[in-house]
C-alpha cells in the first residue's frame, strides 16, 4: 500500500499561529552561546610561523627536500594544508624561510659576540660555535642533514651567500682583516668534509681558532 501524502493544509483549513518571536529569541540565545574564534594577533601569527618552520625543518632534515610534501609539513605543524598554502606559495618558499630563520637570523647575536668583551680567541670560538657548530649538532644526527646546505645553495643561492657574508663580517671584525677572515672560512669549511661527530668538530674548531688567532695577532705585534 502506498503511504498517503501529507496534506499541505491544516485539517480545519486554518494554519496554526507561528511563534515567530519565540523562535527568534531561541536563535539569538543560541548565537550568544556560540564561542567565535578571536582574531589572530601578531604574536599568534609569529607563533604559528615559528611552528611551521620548526615542523618544516624537521621534515627536511629527516625526509630530505625532494621527499618532503606539504602534507608532511602541515601534519607535523598540526595545521591544515589550506592554512599552509595561505602562508607559503610552495615548498621552495618554505625551505628558504627555514634557512633564513634557522641560520641567517643568528647574525645579530654573532655580531654581538664578535664585538663584545673577551679575547680574540674567545670571541672567534663563540662566533664559530653559534654559526657553525650548533647548526651542525642539529643536523649531523638526522638522515638527510648532510644535504641541507647543498640544497640551499641550489634553491636559494642568495640566502646562502648572505649567510656566508654575515659570517665573514663577524670573523673579519675579530681578526681585523678581510683576507684573514676569508682564509679562516676556507679552513673552517674543510673541517666538515668527513662528516665528523659534534665532539670531533668542536675539537677541530678549537684547534683552528687557537692557532689562527695566535698566528694573526703575533704577526700584528711584530709589525
C-alpha positions as CSV (number, residue, x, y, z in Angstrom):
1,X,0.0,0.0,0.0
2,X,1.1,3.5,-0.8
3,X,1.5,5.9,2.1
4,X,-0.8,8.8,2.0
5,X,1.0,12.0,1.1
6,X,0.8,14.5,4.0
7,X,-1.7,17.4,3.4
8,X,-0.3,20.8,2.6
9,X,-3.0,22.5,4.7
10,X,-4.4,22.1,8.1
11,X,-7.4,19.8,8.6
12,X,-9.7,22.6,9.5
13,X,-8.4,24.9,6.8
14,X,-6.7,27.3,9.3
15,X,-2.9,27.3,9.8
16,X,-1.8,27.3,13.4
17,X,-0.2,30.5,14.7
18,X,3.6,30.5,14.3
19,X,5.6,31.7,17.4
20,X,8.0,33.8,15.4
21,X,9.1,35.9,18.3
22,X,9.9,32.8,20.4
23,X,11.8,31.2,17.6
24,X,13.9,34.4,17.1
25,X,14.6,34.5,20.8
26,X,15.8,30.9,20.8
27,X,18.1,31.6,17.8
28,X,19.6,34.7,19.5
29,X,20.2,32.7,22.7
30,X,22.0,30.0,20.7
31,X,24.2,32.5,18.9
32,X,25.1,34.2,22.2
33,X,26.4,30.8,23.5
34,X,28.5,30.1,20.4
35,X,32.2,30.9,21.0
36,X,33.5,32.7,18.0
37,X,37.3,32.4,17.3
38,X,39.1,35.5,18.2
39,X,41.1,37.3,15.6
40,X,44.8,36.3,15.4
41,X,47.2,38.8,17.0
42,X,50.7,39.5,15.7
43,X,52.0,37.2,18.5
44,X,49.7,34.4,17.3
45,X,50.9,34.8,13.7
46,X,54.5,34.8,14.8
47,X,54.0,31.6,16.9
48,X,52.2,29.9,14.1
49,X,55.0,30.8,11.7
50,X,57.6,29.5,14.1
51,X,55.7,26.2,14.5
52,X,55.5,25.8,10.7
53,X,59.2,26.5,10.2
54,X,60.2,24.1,13.0
55,X,58.0,21.4,11.5
56,X,59.4,22.0,8.0
57,X,63.0,21.9,9.2
58,X,62.3,18.6,10.9
59,X,60.8,17.2,7.7
60,X,63.6,18.5,5.5
61,X,66.3,17.0,7.8
62,X,64.5,13.7,8.2
63,X,62.9,13.1,4.8
64,X,65.0,15.3,2.5
65,X,63.8,18.2,0.4
66,X,62.6,16.1,-2.5
67,X,60.5,13.7,-0.5
68,X,59.0,16.2,1.9
69,X,55.5,17.2,0.9
70,X,53.1,20.0,2.0
71,X,51.0,17.3,3.8
72,X,54.1,16.2,5.8
73,X,54.8,19.7,7.0
74,X,51.1,20.5,7.7
75,X,50.7,17.3,9.7
76,X,53.8,17.9,11.7
77,X,52.7,21.5,12.4
78,X,49.2,20.4,13.3
79,X,47.7,22.7,10.6
80,X,45.5,22.2,7.6
81,X,47.2,22.2,4.2
82,X,45.0,25.1,3.2
83,X,46.4,27.3,6.0
84,X,49.9,26.3,5.0
85,X,49.2,27.4,1.4
86,X,48.0,30.7,2.6
87,X,51.4,31.4,4.2
88,X,53.7,29.9,1.6
89,X,53.3,29.6,-2.1
90,X,55.3,26.4,-2.5
91,X,57.8,24.1,-0.9
92,X,60.8,26.2,-2.1
93,X,59.4,29.2,-0.3
94,X,59.2,27.2,3.0
95,X,62.7,26.0,2.6
96,X,64.0,29.5,2.0
97,X,62.2,30.7,5.1
98,X,63.6,27.8,7.2
99,X,67.1,28.6,6.1
100,X,66.8,32.3,6.9
101,X,65.1,31.7,10.2
102,X,67.5,29.0,11.3
103,X,70.8,30.4,10.2
104,X,70.7,33.9,8.8
105,X,68.7,35.1,11.9
106,X,71.7,34.2,14.1
107,X,73.7,37.1,12.7
108,X,72.7,39.8,15.3
109,X,73.8,37.6,18.2
110,X,77.0,36.6,16.3
111,X,77.8,40.3,15.8
112,X,77.4,41.0,19.5
113,X,79.8,38.2,20.3
114,X,82.3,39.4,17.7
115,X,82.2,43.0,19.0
116,X,81.8,42.1,22.7
117,X,84.3,41.5,25.5
118,X,86.8,38.7,25.6
119,X,90.0,37.7,23.9
120,X,90.0,37.3,20.1
121,X,90.2,33.5,20.6
122,X,87.2,33.5,22.9
123,X,85.1,35.7,20.5
124,X,86.1,33.8,17.4
125,X,85.2,30.5,19.1
126,X,81.9,32.0,20.2
127,X,81.0,33.0,16.6
128,X,82.0,29.6,15.2
129,X,80.0,27.8,17.9
130,X,76.9,29.8,17.1
131,X,77.1,29.9,13.3
132,X,78.7,26.6,12.5
133,X,79.0,24.1,15.4
134,X,75.5,24.5,16.9
135,X,73.7,24.0,13.5
136,X,76.0,21.0,12.8
137,X,74.9,19.4,16.1
138,X,71.3,19.8,15.0
139,X,71.8,18.3,11.6
140,X,74.5,15.6,11.9
141,X,72.3,13.0,13.6
142,X,69.5,13.3,11.1
143,X,69.1,11.1,8.0
144,X,69.2,14.0,5.5
145,X,71.1,16.6,7.4
146,X,74.1,16.4,5.1
147,X,72.2,17.7,2.1
148,X,70.7,20.7,3.8
149,X,73.3,23.4,2.9
150,X,73.7,21.9,-0.6
151,X,70.0,22.2,-1.2
152,X,70.0,25.8,0.0
153,X,72.9,26.6,-2.4
154,X,70.9,25.2,-5.2
155,X,67.4,26.6,-4.3
156,X,68.3,29.8,-2.6
157,X,71.8,30.9,-3.5
158,X,71.1,34.5,-2.4
159,X,70.4,33.4,1.2
160,X,73.3,31.0,1.2
161,X,75.6,33.8,0.0
162,X,74.2,36.2,2.6
163,X,74.8,33.7,5.4
164,X,78.5,33.3,4.3
165,X,78.8,37.1,4.0
166,X,77.5,37.6,7.5
167,X,79.8,35.0,9.0
168,X,82.7,36.6,7.1
169,X,81.9,40.0,8.6
170,X,81.9,38.7,12.1
171,X,85.2,36.9,11.7
172,X,86.8,39.9,10.0
173,X,85.7,42.1,12.9
174,X,87.6,39.8,15.2
175,X,90.7,39.2,13.1
176,X,90.7,42.8,11.8
177,X,91.5,41.7,8.3
178,X,89.2,40.6,5.4
179,X,91.8,38.3,3.8
180,X,92.5,36.5,7.1
181,X,88.8,36.1,7.6
182,X,88.4,34.5,4.1
183,X,91.3,32.1,4.7
184,X,89.8,31.2,8.1
185,X,86.4,30.4,6.5
186,X,88.0,28.2,3.8
187,X,89.9,26.3,6.6
188,X,86.6,26.0,8.6
189,X,84.8,24.6,5.5
190,X,87.4,21.8,5.3
191,X,86.7,20.6,8.9
192,X,83.3,19.3,7.8
193,X,84.5,17.2,4.8
194,X,84.3,13.8,6.5
195,X,81.1,14.4,8.4
196,X,82.7,14.5,11.9
197,X,80.8,14.0,15.1
198,X,80.0,17.1,17.1
199,X,82.7,16.4,19.6
200,X,85.4,15.9,17.0
201,X,84.3,19.0,15.1
202,X,84.4,21.1,18.3
203,X,88.0,19.9,18.9
204,X,89.0,20.8,15.4
205,X,87.4,24.3,15.6
206,X,89.1,25.0,18.9
207,X,92.5,24.0,17.4
208,X,91.9,26.1,14.3
209,X,90.8,29.1,16.3
210,X,93.7,28.9,18.8
211,X,96.3,28.5,16.1
212,X,94.8,31.1,13.8
213,X,94.4,33.9,16.4
214,X,97.8,33.1,17.8
215,X,99.4,33.5,14.3
216,X,97.3,36.5,13.3
217,X,97.9,38.6,16.4
218,X,101.5,37.6,16.7
219,X,102.1,39.0,13.2
220,X,100.3,42.2,14.2
221,X,102.5,42.6,17.3
222,X,105.7,42.0,15.2
223,X,104.6,44.6,12.7
